[in-house]
Amino acid sequence: GNSVTQMEGPVTLSEEAFLTINCTYTATGYPSLFWYVQYPGEGLQLLLKATKADDKGSNKGFEATYRKETTSFHLEKGSVQVSDSAVYFCALSDRTSGSRLTFGEGTQLTVNP
Amino acid sequence: EAQVTQNPRYLITVTGKKLTVTCSQNMNHEYMSWYRQDPGLGLRQIYYSMNVEVTDKGDVPEGYKVSRKEKRNFPLILESPSPNQTSLYFCASSLQGPYGYTFGSGTRLTVV
């Protein structure tokens, strides 16, 4: 079956530091990959996505590249802000699973001023 | 404003007392889904619906029911809640399957 593994958290950084949150996946088909973000007390928001190998998703300064050879979709940001503090979820779906999103466990990011 | 609305936001109930969590979306989305979020387990799908009167089980359907009588609404029903259903629940909808789900703000349920 499909699965997503994220780096363990929590992650604490200082403002303007470089961020990487690792995500690897296992899928039977050719999945689409997503990063969702959950701010405190809110639901999940789609941050970025990539639907095929070598695609790069980007939004709000965050980027992730779909690497089929390493089955990875690592999230990066060059300079984090306090407002980026949230929980980040890597997720995948493939055609065989239809509307089902498979999520990783989530990574708590705290950015200190 | 395009949104998914869940109610209630918080609910404390007792074991065995039937409850319904409502979910409504105003985007004319075909796909709707329920997830539960638990520490260390991430989000797990409970049920999903691809259209009116079409529903199917997700990863953890036991103890839950859903219905999709109209496109905008997708209520989650717990016929006889138990403490292991204490969790944070999210409803989500999408126009085209999983490509860009919109999530509700969540319902924190405690069963004592």
Interface residues (C-beta under 8 A of the other chain):
Chain A: S32 F34 Y36 G41 E42 G43 L44 Q45 L46 K49 T51 F89 S93 G98 S99 R100 L101 F103 G104 E105 G106
Chain B: V4 Y31 S33 Y35 G40 L41 G42 L43 R44 Q45 Y48 M50 G58 D59 F90 A92 S94 G97 P98 Y99 G100 Y101 T102 F103 G104 S105 G106
